[in-house]
Amino acid sequence: MSRKDPKENPPVVSKEGRAGWVTEIRKYKIITPLYGGGEETQKADSVTTVRATEVRGHLRFWWRATRGGMFEGRLKEMKEREEKIWGSPGEKDKPGPSLVIVQILNPTSGTPIFKKDVFKKREGKNIPTEIGEPQSPWSYVAFPLRVEKDEHGRVTKPAGSVLDDVEFELRISYREILDDESELKLELKPEIEAALWAWETFGGIGARTRRGFGALQNLNANVFPSQEMKKKINAGLDRHVKDGTWPGGVPHLSKKLHFKTKPKTNPTTAWEYLFQQLKVFRQERYPGSISPFGRSKWPEPDAIRRLPGIPSAANHKTPRSKIDKFPRGQFGLPIIFKFKDDDKGDPAPTTLQGVKISENKYIDRLASPLILRPIACSDGAVGLAAILEWKPVGTDEEYTPPGGLWLTSKDYGDFQVESDLDISDAKNIEPLKDVDNGNPQPDVLQAFLDFLK
């Protein structure tokens, strides 16, 4: 006899306080739509909107990003401390379950958002548009939610949605002192507070948090005016980030964190401003007669056309750029280059990603080091743009996966390429010229922050 799923969610089980343990409850509101985060890709959880295991994973990441510098680049020691605090698989010589108990209480189910209004001049009115479609004001960050169709026009993937109006409480309990056989005594409160602060300030819930989805507001915390927010964030960095050297490949915050805050009227306005500015910066084009959009001011399209065996359409034979580098790879991977004139002699689609690790399998994803998200203030909100740092592994370039960057195509094969620019390169890339008091900026991530003036 088959077992039927229960109609109601199981009750939340709470544990009583114990001697030597700290317990606190924080209430959160998600101030931008929640994207994914469930058992199914791109969907919220079907049982509880916010999952405890998901929150623990976020806190673990932000602990590493704030406290990993104390180990002076020694990855093994950092991992050992991380496992003692946040848990490890039940293997021999491993510490086992976490010393931090995370529970989610009273999560709201939220309201699905499928469409955004778009003003159509021809009709003279707002037209509801699915949020992932190119016409949507959110399309640049919500493009994975677009409708997908097969060659016959049949829908193979319907339009996705995100959730608004989500709130929940986090109950977190942990031992006051970590005491192990080496007589190490570690007070856990500063470790947990650092992870919570960084998660609340720079992170979020669900997927695509570095592009601002699922941004958090701690409803138990004081809310400050927008003009004070930058000072408060710097104070948090001073308090919670441990100075030192992080192991290679470990993203982290730094007390010298490069970030900007832009005051806006509300969290949604602040968020939209940031990602629209990123869209403008990354897609700058020359006006001209080639198409209504013009040719890119970035070097990648012409660099692709110069690679061995890759064609170029007749009207693109004269290059706009002579730089054979791929700087926009530092904003995150993969990047798919699809040429408008691929049916008239231009290259077929190519993908910028990591190295090939087996047949038809590449390191195809690398999270962006650029964080964009709003922070609620007493007088509205600020948009926060910040750069997570990480040192390369071995001789790899910064902000690239192990093995470097590769341009791949089923039509042309694989090509190893570079992203790092020097001053002479920056002088010849339009978006990087004169972005900082007249000086070209070869660091594309910093150039974007400069662009946000």
The 8 nearest C-alpha neighbors of each residue, nearest first, counted from 0:
[[1, 2, 3, 4, 5, 6, 7, 9],
 [2, 0, 3, 4, 5, 6, 7, 8],
 [1, 3, 0, 4, 5, 6, 7, 8],
 [4, 2, 5, 1, 6, 0, 7, 8],
 [3, 5, 6, 2, 7, 1, 8, 9],
 [6, 4, 7, 3, 8, 9, 2, 46],
 [5, 7, 4, 8, 3, 9, 46, 45],
 [8, 6, 5, 9, 10, 4, 46, 47],
 [7, 9, 10, 46, 6, 5, 47, 11],
 [10, 8, 7, 11, 5, 12, 46, 6],
 [11, 9, 12, 8, 7, 13, 104, 105],
 [10, 12, 13, 9, 104, 103, 102, 105],
 [11, 13, 10, 14, 102, 9, 104, 103],
 [14, 12, 11, 15, 102, 170, 104, 16],
 [15, 13, 16, 12, 17, 172, 100, 102],
 [14, 16, 17, 13, 22, 12, 172, 18],
 [17, 15, 14, 20, 18, 22, 21, 172],
 [18, 16, 20, 19, 15, 21, 14, 174],
 [17, 19, 20, 16, 21, 174, 175, 15],
 [18, 20, 175, 174, 17, 21, 176, 173],
 [19, 21, 174, 175, 173, 18, 17, 22],
 [20, 22, 173, 172, 175, 174, 23, 19],
 [23, 21, 172, 171, 20, 173, 16, 24],
 [22, 24, 171, 170, 172, 25, 21, 169],
 [23, 25, 170, 169, 171, 168, 26, 22],
 [26, 24, 169, 168, 219, 27, 170, 23],
 [25, 27, 168, 218, 167, 217, 219, 169],
 [28, 26, 217, 218, 167, 216, 166, 168],
 [27, 29, 166, 216, 215, 30, 165, 217],
 [28, 30, 215, 214, 165, 213, 31, 166],
 [31, 29, 214, 215, 28, 266, 216, 32],
 [30, 32, 213, 214, 212, 29, 33, 267],
 [33, 31, 163, 162, 213, 212, 161, 34],
 [32, 34, 213, 162, 161, 212, 205, 163],
 [35, 33, 161, 206, 205, 212, 32, 41],
 [36, 34, 42, 41, 43, 205, 206, 37],
 [35, 37, 205, 43, 206, 42, 44, 34],
 [44, 38, 36, 43, 39, 42, 35, 40],
 [37, 39, 44, 40, 36, 42, 43, 45],
 [40, 38, 37, 42, 41, 44, 43, 35],
 [39, 41, 42, 35, 38, 37, 36, 43],
 [42, 40, 35, 34, 39, 36, 43, 206],
 [43, 41, 35, 40, 37, 39, 36, 44],
 [42, 44, 37, 35, 36, 48, 45, 34],
 [37, 45, 43, 48, 46, 47, 38, 36],
 [44, 46, 47, 43, 48, 37, 38, 42],
 [47, 45, 44, 8, 48, 37, 43, 49],
 [46, 48, 49, 44, 45, 50, 106, 108],
 [47, 49, 44, 108, 43, 106, 50, 46],
 [48, 50, 47, 106, 51, 44, 103, 53],
 [51, 49, 53, 52, 47, 54, 48, 103],
 [52, 50, 54, 53, 102, 103, 101, 55],
 [53, 51, 55, 54, 50, 56, 101, 102],
 [52, 54, 56, 50, 51, 55, 57, 36],
 [55, 53, 57, 51, 56, 52, 58, 50],
 [54, 56, 52, 58, 53, 57, 59, 51],
 [57, 55, 59, 53, 54, 58, 52, 60],
 [56, 58, 54, 60, 59, 55, 61, 53],
 [59, 57, 55, 61, 194, 60, 56, 62],
 [58, 60, 56, 62, 57, 61, 55, 63],
 [59, 61, 57, 63, 58, 62, 64, 56],
 [60, 62, 64, 194, 58, 63, 59, 197],
 [63, 61, 194, 59, 65, 64, 60, 66],
 [64, 62, 67, 60, 61, 66, 65, 59],
 [63, 251, 65, 61, 62, 252, 250, 66],
 [66, 64, 240, 62, 63, 252, 67, 61],
 [67, 65, 241, 63, 68, 62, 240, 64],
 [68, 66, 63, 69, 245, 65, 64, 70],
 [67, 69, 243, 245, 244, 70, 66, 242],
 [68, 70, 243, 67, 71, 241, 66, 242],
 [69, 71, 68, 73, 72, 77, 67, 76],
 [72, 70, 244, 243, 69, 73, 68, 245],
 [71, 73, 246, 245, 244, 70, 74, 68],
 [74, 72, 70, 76, 75, 71, 246, 77],
 [73, 75, 77, 246, 76, 72, 78, 70],
 [76, 74, 78, 77, 73, 79, 80, 72],
 [77, 75, 79, 78, 74, 73, 80, 70],
 [76, 78, 74, 80, 79, 75, 70, 81],
 [77, 79, 81, 75, 76, 80, 82, 74],
 [78, 80, 76, 82, 81, 77, 75, 83],
 [81, 79, 83, 77, 82, 78, 76, 84],
 [80, 82, 78, 84, 79, 83, 85, 77],
 [81, 83, 86, 85, 87, 79, 84, 80],
 [84, 82, 80, 81, 86, 94, 85, 79],
 [85, 83, 81, 82, 98, 97, 86, 80],
 [84, 86, 97, 82, 81, 83, 99, 98],
 [97, 87, 85, 82, 96, 95, 83, 84],
 [86, 88, 95, 82, 96, 94, 89, 93],
 [89, 87, 90, 95, 93, 86, 96, 94],
 [90, 88, 95, 87, 93, 91, 96, 94],
 [91, 89, 93, 88, 92, 95, 87, 94],
 [90, 92, 93, 89, 94, 95, 88, 87],
 [93, 91, 90, 94, 89, 95, 88, 87],
 [92, 94, 90, 91, 95, 87, 89, 88],
 [95, 93, 83, 87, 92, 82, 86, 96],
 [96, 94, 87, 89, 86, 93, 88, 97],
 [97, 95, 86, 87, 98, 94, 89, 85],
 [86, 96, 98, 85, 99, 84, 95, 83],
 [97, 99, 84, 173, 85, 174, 100, 96],
 [100, 98, 173, 97, 172, 85, 101, 84],
 [99, 101, 172, 171, 173, 98, 102, 97],
 [102, 100, 171, 51, 170, 99, 55, 172],
 [103, 101, 170, 51, 169, 171, 104, 100],
 [102, 104, 169, 51, 168, 170, 50, 167],
 [105, 103, 168, 106, 167, 169, 102, 11],
 [104, 106, 167, 168, 107, 103, 166, 11],
 [107, 105, 167, 166, 104, 48, 108, 49],
 [108, 106, 165, 166, 109, 167, 105, 48],
 [107, 109, 48, 165, 106, 110, 47, 164],
 [110, 108, 165, 164, 163, 162, 107, 111],
 [109, 111, 163, 162, 164, 112, 108, 165],
 [112, 110, 162, 161, 160, 163, 113, 109],
 [113, 111, 161, 160, 162, 114, 110, 163],
 [112, 114, 160, 129, 130, 111, 159, 161],
 [113, 115, 129, 130, 128, 127, 112, 116],
 [116, 114, 128, 127, 130, 129, 135, 117],
 [115, 117, 127, 126, 125, 128, 118, 114],
 [118, 116, 125, 126, 127, 119, 115, 128],
 [117, 119, 125, 124, 126, 120, 116, 123],
 [120, 118, 122, 121, 123, 124, 125, 117],
 [121, 119, 123, 122, 118, 124, 125, 117],
 [120, 122, 119, 123, 124, 118, 125, 126],
 [123, 121, 120, 124, 119, 125, 118, 126],
 [124, 122, 120, 121, 119, 118, 125, 126],
 [123, 125, 122, 118, 119, 126, 120, 121],
 [124, 126, 118, 117, 116, 119, 127, 123],
 [125, 127, 117, 116, 118, 128, 124, 119],
 [128, 126, 116, 115, 114, 117, 125, 129],
 [129, 127, 114, 115, 116, 135, 130, 126],
 [130, 128, 114, 113, 131, 132, 115, 135],
 [131, 129, 114, 135, 132, 115, 137, 113],
 [132, 130, 145, 142, 144, 138, 141, 129],
 [131, 133, 145, 135, 134, 138, 130, 129],
 [134, 132, 138, 135, 131, 142, 139, 136],
 [135, 133, 132, 136, 138, 128, 117, 131],
 [134, 136, 138, 137, 130, 133, 132, 128],
 [137, 135, 138, 134, 117, 115, 130, 139],
 [138, 136, 135, 139, 141, 140, 130, 131],
 [137, 139, 131, 141, 142, 135, 133, 140],
 [138, 140, 137, 141, 142, 278, 274, 136],
 [139, 141, 138, 142, 137, 210, 274, 131],
 [142, 140, 138, 131, 143, 137, 144, 139],
 [141, 143, 131, 138, 144, 145, 140, 139],
 [144, 142, 145, 141, 131, 140, 159, 41],
 [143, 145, 159, 131, 142, 158, 141, 146],
 [146, 144, 131, 132, 158, 143, 142, 147],
 [145, 147, 158, 157, 156, 144, 148, 154],
 [148, 146, 156, 155, 154, 145, 157, 149],
 [149, 147, 154, 155, 153, 152, 146, 150],
 [148, 150, 152, 151, 153, 155, 154, 147],
 [149, 151, 152, 148, 153, 154, 147, 155],
 [152, 150, 149, 153, 148, 154, 155, 147],
 [151, 153, 148, 149, 150, 154, 155, 147],
 [152, 154, 148, 149, 151, 155, 150, 147],
 [153, 155, 148, 156, 147, 157, 152, 149],
 [156, 154, 148, 147, 153, 149, 157, 146],
 [157, 155, 147, 146, 154, 158, 148, 145],
 [158, 156, 146, 159, 154, 155, 147, 145],
 [157, 159, 146, 145, 144, 156, 160, 129],
 [160, 158, 144, 157, 113, 145, 161, 131],
 [159, 161, 113, 112, 111, 158, 162, 144],
 [160, 162, 34, 112, 33, 111, 32, 163],
 [163, 161, 111, 33, 110, 32, 109, 112],
 [162, 164, 32, 110, 109, 165, 111, 33],
 [165, 163, 109, 110, 166, 162, 29, 28],
 [164, 166, 109, 107, 29, 163, 28, 108],
 [167, 165, 28, 107, 27, 106, 29, 164],
 [168, 166, 106, 27, 105, 26, 104, 107],
 [167, 169, 26, 104, 25, 103, 27, 105],
 [168, 170, 103, 25, 24, 102, 171, 104],
 [171, 169, 24, 102, 23, 101, 103, 168],
 [170, 172, 101, 100, 23, 22, 169, 102],
 [173, 171, 22, 100, 21, 99, 23, 20],
 [174, 172, 99, 20, 21, 98, 100, 175],
 [173, 175, 20, 176, 19, 21, 98, 177],
 [174, 176, 20, 187, 19, 186, 21, 173],
 [175, 177, 186, 185, 174, 187, 178, 184],
 [176, 178, 185, 184, 186, 187, 179, 174],
 [179, 177, 184, 183, 176, 182, 185, 180],
 [178, 180, 181, 182, 183, 177, 184, 83],
 [179, 181, 182, 178, 183, 184, 177, 94],
 [180, 182, 183, 179, 178, 184, 177, 185],
 [183, 181, 180, 179, 184, 178, 185, 177],
 [184, 182, 181, 178, 179, 185, 180, 177],
 [185, 183, 178, 177, 182, 176, 186, 179],
 [186, 184, 177, 176, 187, 183, 178, 175],
 [185, 187, 176, 188, 175, 177, 184, 189],
 [186, 188, 190, 175, 189, 176, 185, 191],
 [187, 189, 191, 190, 186, 192, 175, 21],
 [190, 188, 192, 191, 187, 193, 186, 239],
 [191, 189, 187, 193, 188, 192, 194, 62],
 [190, 192, 194, 188, 193, 189, 195, 187],
 [191, 193, 195, 189, 194, 190, 188, 196],
 [194, 192, 239, 196, 190, 191, 195, 189],
 [193, 195, 62, 61, 191, 58, 197, 192],
 [194, 196, 192, 198, 193, 197, 199, 191],
 [197, 195, 199, 193, 198, 194, 192, 200],
 [196, 198, 200, 194, 199, 195, 201, 61],
 [199, 197, 202, 195, 196, 200, 201, 194],
 [198, 200, 196, 197, 215, 202, 201, 195],
 [201, 199, 197, 198, 196, 202, 374, 215],
 [202, 200, 198, 197, 199, 203, 370, 372],
 [203, 201, 198, 199, 200, 208, 214, 197],
 [202, 204, 214, 213, 208, 215, 198, 199],
 [205, 203, 213, 208, 214, 206, 33, 36],
 [204, 206, 36, 35, 34, 213, 33, 208],
 [205, 207, 34, 35, 208, 36, 204, 212],
 [208, 206, 210, 209, 212, 211, 205, 34],
 [207, 209, 212, 211, 210, 203, 206, 213],
 [210, 208, 370, 211, 207, 371, 369, 367],
 [211, 209, 371, 208, 207, 212, 370, 372],
 [210, 212, 372, 208, 371, 209, 214, 213],
 [213, 211, 208, 31, 32, 214, 207, 33],
 [212, 214, 33, 204, 203, 31, 32, 29],
 [215, 213, 203, 31, 29, 30, 212, 211],
 [216, 214, 29, 203, 199, 28, 30, 213],
 [215, 217, 28, 27, 218, 29, 375, 30],
 [218, 216, 27, 219, 220, 26, 215, 28],
 [217, 219, 26, 27, 220, 216, 28, 25],
 [220, 218, 217, 26, 25, 221, 27, 216],
 [221, 219, 217, 218, 222, 216, 25, 26],
 [220, 222, 223, 219, 218, 217, 377, 376],
 [221, 223, 377, 376, 220, 224, 375, 218],
 [222, 224, 377, 376, 227, 225, 221, 228],
 [225, 223, 377, 376, 226, 227, 378, 228],
 [224, 226, 228, 227, 376, 262, 381, 380],
 [225, 227, 224, 228, 229, 262, 223, 230],
 [228, 226, 225, 230, 224, 229, 231, 223],
 [227, 229, 231, 225, 230, 226, 232, 223],
 [228, 230, 232, 231, 227, 233, 260, 226],
 [229, 231, 233, 228, 227, 232, 234, 226],
 [232, 230, 228, 234, 229, 233, 235, 227],
 [233, 231, 235, 229, 234, 230, 228, 236],
 [232, 234, 236, 230, 235, 231, 229, 237],
 [235, 233, 231, 237, 232, 236, 230, 238],
 [236, 234, 232, 238, 233, 237, 239, 231],
 [235, 237, 233, 240, 254, 239, 234, 238],
 [238, 236, 234, 235, 239, 254, 240, 233],
 [239, 237, 235, 236, 240, 234, 193, 241],
 [238, 240, 193, 236, 237, 235, 65, 241],
 [241, 239, 65, 236, 66, 237, 238, 242],
 [242, 240, 66, 68, 69, 65, 239, 243],
 [243, 241, 68, 240, 69, 244, 253, 254],
 [242, 244, 68, 69, 71, 241, 245, 70],
 [245, 243, 71, 68, 72, 246, 70, 69],
 [244, 246, 68, 72, 67, 71, 247, 249],
 [247, 245, 72, 74, 249, 73, 248, 244],
 [248, 246, 390, 392, 391, 249, 245, 389],
 [247, 249, 391, 392, 390, 389, 250, 246],
 [248, 250, 389, 247, 246, 251, 245, 390],
 [251, 249, 389, 388, 387, 64, 248, 252],
 [252, 250, 64, 388, 387, 389, 65, 249],
 [251, 253, 64, 387, 65, 256, 388, 240],
 [252, 254, 256, 255, 240, 251, 236, 388],
 [253, 255, 236, 256, 237, 240, 252, 233],
 [256, 254, 253, 257, 252, 236, 233, 258],
 [255, 257, 253, 254, 258, 252, 386, 385],
 [258, 256, 385, 386, 255, 259, 445, 448],
 [259, 257, 385, 384, 256, 386, 260, 383],
 [258, 260, 384, 383, 385, 261, 448, 257],
 [259, 261, 383, 382, 381, 384, 262, 229],
 [260, 262, 382, 381, 263, 259, 383, 269],
 [263, 261, 381, 380, 225, 382, 260, 264],
 [264, 262, 269, 380, 381, 265, 379, 268],
 [263, 265, 379, 380, 268, 262, 266, 269],
 [264, 266, 379, 380, 268, 267, 263, 269],
 [267, 265, 269, 380, 373, 268, 270, 375],
 [268, 266, 270, 269, 265, 271, 31, 373],
 [269, 267, 271, 265, 270, 266, 272, 263],
 [270, 268, 382, 266, 263, 272, 267, 271],
 [269, 271, 267, 373, 273, 272, 268, 372],
 [272, 270, 268, 273, 274, 269, 275, 267],
 [271, 273, 269, 275, 270, 274, 268, 276],
 [274, 272, 276, 270, 271, 275, 277, 371],
 [273, 275, 277, 276, 271, 272, 278, 270],
 [274, 276, 278, 272, 277, 273, 271, 279],
 [277, 275, 279, 273, 274, 278, 272, 280],
 [278, 276, 274, 280, 275, 279, 281, 273],
 [277, 279, 275, 276, 281, 280, 282, 274],
 [280, 278, 276, 282, 277, 281, 283, 275],
 [281, 279, 277, 278, 282, 283, 276, 447],
 [282, 280, 278, 279, 283, 277, 327, 297],
 [281, 283, 279, 280, 278, 284, 295, 296],
 [282, 284, 296, 280, 279, 281, 295, 285],
 [285, 283, 295, 296, 294, 293, 282, 286],
 [284, 286, 293, 294, 296, 295, 287, 283],
 [287, 285, 293, 284, 292, 288, 294, 291],
 [286, 288, 293, 289, 285, 290, 291, 294],
 [287, 289, 290, 293, 291, 286, 292, 294],
 [290, 288, 287, 293, 291, 294, 314, 292],
 [291, 289, 292, 293, 288, 287, 294, 286],
 [292, 290, 293, 288, 289, 287, 286, 294],
 [291, 293, 290, 286, 284, 294, 285, 287],
 [292, 294, 286, 285, 287, 290, 284, 291],
 [295, 293, 284, 285, 296, 292, 286, 289],
 [294, 296, 284, 297, 283, 285, 293, 282],
 [295, 297, 284, 283, 429, 285, 294, 428],
 [296, 298, 295, 299, 428, 429, 300, 283],
 [299, 297, 320, 301, 322, 300, 302, 296],
 [298, 300, 302, 325, 301, 297, 303, 324],
 [301, 299, 303, 302, 298, 304, 295, 297],
 [300, 302, 304, 303, 299, 298, 318, 320],
 [303, 301, 323, 299, 305, 300, 304, 298],
 [302, 304, 300, 301, 305, 306, 299, 309],
 [303, 305, 301, 302, 311, 306, 309, 310],
 [306, 304, 302, 303, 301, 307, 309, 310],
 [305, 307, 303, 304, 309, 308, 302, 414],
 [308, 306, 309, 305, 304, 411, 310, 303],
 [307, 309, 306, 310, 411, 305, 304, 412],
 [308, 310, 307, 304, 306, 346, 411, 305],
 [311, 309, 346, 345, 304, 344, 308, 312],
 [312, 310, 345, 304, 344, 316, 346, 315],
 [313, 311, 344, 345, 315, 314, 343, 316],
 [312, 314, 316, 315, 311, 344, 345, 343],
 [313, 315, 312, 316, 317, 289, 311, 345],
 [316, 314, 312, 313, 317, 311, 318, 345],
 [317, 315, 313, 314, 318, 311, 312, 304],
 [316, 318, 315, 319, 314, 313, 301, 320],
 [319, 317, 320, 301, 316, 315, 321, 302],
 [318, 320, 317, 321, 301, 296, 298, 294],
 [319, 321, 298, 318, 322, 301, 297, 427],
 [320, 322, 323, 318, 319, 298, 302, 301],
 [323, 321, 320, 324, 298, 302, 424, 299],
 [322, 324, 302, 321, 298, 325, 299, 301],
 [323, 325, 417, 418, 322, 326, 299, 416],
 [324, 326, 418, 299, 327, 328, 417, 298],
 [327, 325, 418, 328, 329, 324, 419, 443],
 [328, 326, 329, 330, 325, 418, 443, 281],
 [327, 329, 326, 330, 331, 325, 332, 418],
 [328, 330, 327, 398, 331, 326, 399, 418],
 [329, 331, 367, 328, 327, 368, 369, 332],
 [332, 330, 367, 366, 365, 329, 328, 333],
 [333, 331, 365, 364, 334, 352, 328, 363],
 [332, 334, 352, 351, 364, 363, 335, 331],
 [333, 335, 351, 332, 350, 336, 352, 328],
 [336, 334, 350, 349, 337, 351, 333, 348],
 [337, 335, 349, 348, 350, 338, 334, 300],
 [338, 336, 348, 335, 339, 349, 347, 341],
 [339, 337, 341, 340, 336, 346, 345, 348],
 [338, 340, 341, 337, 345, 342, 343, 290],
 [341, 339, 343, 342, 345, 338, 344, 312],
 [342, 340, 345, 346, 338, 347, 343, 344],
 [341, 343, 340, 344, 345, 339, 347, 346],
 [344, 342, 340, 341, 345, 312, 313, 311],
 [343, 345, 312, 341, 311, 342, 310, 340],
 [344, 346, 341, 311, 312, 340, 310, 343],
 [347, 345, 341, 310, 309, 311, 348, 338],
 [346, 348, 341, 349, 345, 337, 338, 410],
 [349, 347, 337, 336, 346, 338, 335, 408],
 [348, 350, 408, 336, 407, 335, 347, 406],
 [351, 349, 335, 407, 406, 334, 336, 352],
 [350, 352, 406, 334, 333, 405, 335, 407],
 [353, 351, 333, 363, 405, 332, 404, 350],
 [354, 352, 362, 404, 405, 363, 400, 361],
 [353, 355, 361, 402, 362, 405, 356, 403],
 [354, 356, 361, 360, 357, 362, 353, 359],
 [355, 357, 361, 360, 354, 362, 358, 359],
 [358, 356, 360, 355, 359, 361, 354, 362],
 [357, 359, 360, 356, 355, 361, 354, 362],
 [358, 360, 357, 361, 355, 356, 409, 407],
 [361, 359, 357, 358, 355, 356, 362, 363],
 [362, 360, 355, 363, 356, 354, 353, 359],
 [363, 361, 353, 354, 364, 352, 355, 356],
 [362, 364, 352, 361, 353, 333, 332, 365],
 [365, 363, 332, 333, 362, 366, 352, 353],
 [364, 366, 332, 331, 367, 400, 363, 333],
 [367, 365, 331, 368, 364, 332, 209, 330],
 [366, 368, 331, 330, 369, 365, 209, 329],
 [369, 367, 387, 386, 366, 370, 330, 388],
 [368, 370, 386, 367, 385, 387, 371, 330],
 [371, 369, 209, 385, 384, 386, 210, 368],
 [372, 370, 384, 210, 211, 383, 209, 273],
 [371, 373, 211, 383, 270, 382, 214, 370],
 [374, 372, 382, 266, 270, 381, 269, 383],
 [373, 375, 381, 380, 382, 376, 266, 372],
 [374, 376, 380, 266, 379, 373, 216, 381],
 [377, 375, 380, 379, 224, 223, 378, 222],
 [376, 378, 224, 223, 222, 379, 375, 225],
 [379, 377, 376, 224, 225, 380, 264, 223],
 [380, 378, 264, 265, 376, 377, 263, 375],
 [381, 379, 375, 376, 265, 266, 263, 374],
 [382, 380, 262, 261, 374, 263, 373, 260],
 [381, 383, 373, 269, 261, 260, 372, 270],
 [382, 384, 260, 372, 373, 371, 259, 381],
 [385, 383, 371, 259, 258, 370, 260, 382],
 [386, 384, 258, 370, 369, 257, 383, 259],
 [387, 385, 369, 368, 257, 370, 388, 258],
 [388, 386, 368, 251, 252, 250, 369, 385],
 [389, 387, 251, 250, 386, 252, 368, 390],
 [390, 388, 250, 249, 248, 251, 391, 247],
 [389, 391, 247, 248, 397, 392, 388, 249],
 [392, 390, 397, 247, 248, 395, 396, 393],
 [391, 393, 247, 248, 395, 401, 394, 390],
 [394, 392, 395, 391, 247, 401, 396, 390],
 [393, 395, 392, 396, 391, 402, 403, 401],
 [396, 394, 391, 403, 393, 392, 402, 397],
 [395, 397, 399, 391, 398, 394, 403, 419],
 [396, 398, 391, 399, 390, 395, 389, 419],
 [399, 397, 329, 396, 391, 400, 389, 368],
 [398, 400, 397, 403, 396, 404, 329, 401],
 [399, 401, 403, 353, 402, 365, 398, 404],
 [402, 400, 403, 392, 395, 399, 353, 354],
 [403, 401, 354, 400, 395, 353, 404, 399],
 [402, 404, 400, 401, 399, 395, 353, 354],
 [405, 403, 353, 416, 352, 415, 417, 399],
 [406, 404, 415, 353, 352, 414, 416, 351],
 [405, 407, 351, 414, 350, 413, 415, 352],
 [408, 406, 413, 350, 349, 412, 405, 351],
 [407, 409, 349, 412, 410, 411, 350, 413],
 [408, 410, 411, 412, 407, 349, 413, 348],
 [409, 411, 408, 412, 347, 348, 349, 407],
 [412, 410, 408, 409, 309, 308, 413, 407],
 [411, 413, 408, 407, 409, 410, 414, 406],
 [414, 412, 407, 406, 408, 405, 415, 411],
 [415, 413, 406, 405, 416, 407, 412, 306],
 [414, 416, 405, 404, 406, 413, 417, 403],
 [415, 417, 404, 405, 414, 324, 406, 418],
 [418, 416, 324, 325, 419, 404, 415, 326],
 [417, 419, 326, 325, 324, 420, 328, 416],
 [420, 418, 417, 326, 396, 421, 324, 397],
 [421, 419, 441, 424, 418, 425, 422, 326],
 [420, 422, 424, 441, 423, 425, 419, 442],
 [423, 421, 425, 424, 441, 426, 439, 420],
 [422, 424, 426, 425, 421, 427, 420, 441],
 [425, 423, 421, 422, 427, 426, 420, 428],
 [424, 426, 441, 422, 428, 427, 423, 439],
 [427, 425, 423, 424, 439, 432, 428, 422],
 [426, 428, 425, 424, 429, 423, 432, 320],
 [429, 427, 425, 431, 426, 430, 297, 432],
 [428, 430, 432, 431, 296, 427, 297, 426],
 [431, 429, 432, 428, 280, 296, 283, 297],
 [432, 430, 440, 429, 425, 439, 428, 434],
 [433, 431, 439, 429, 434, 426, 430, 425],
 [432, 434, 437, 438, 439, 435, 436, 431],
 [433, 435, 432, 431, 449, 439, 437, 436],
 [434, 436, 438, 437, 433, 449, 439, 440],
 [437, 435, 438, 433, 434, 439, 449, 432],
 [436, 438, 433, 435, 434, 439, 432, 440],
 [437, 439, 433, 435, 436, 440, 434, 432],
 [440, 438, 432, 433, 425, 431, 426, 434],
 [439, 441, 431, 442, 446, 425, 438, 434],
 [442, 440, 425, 420, 421, 422, 443, 439],
 [443, 441, 445, 440, 444, 446, 420, 419],
 [442, 444, 446, 445, 441, 447, 326, 440],
 [445, 443, 447, 446, 442, 448, 369, 386],
 [444, 446, 448, 447, 442, 443, 449, 440],
 [447, 445, 443, 449, 444, 448, 440, 442],
 [446, 448, 450, 444, 449, 445, 443, 451],
 [449, 447, 445, 451, 450, 446, 444, 259],
 [450, 448, 446, 447, 451, 434, 452, 445],
 [449, 451, 447, 448, 452, 446, 434, 280],
 [450, 452, 448, 449, 447, 276, 259, 273],
 [451, 450, 449, 448, 261, 259, 434, 447]]
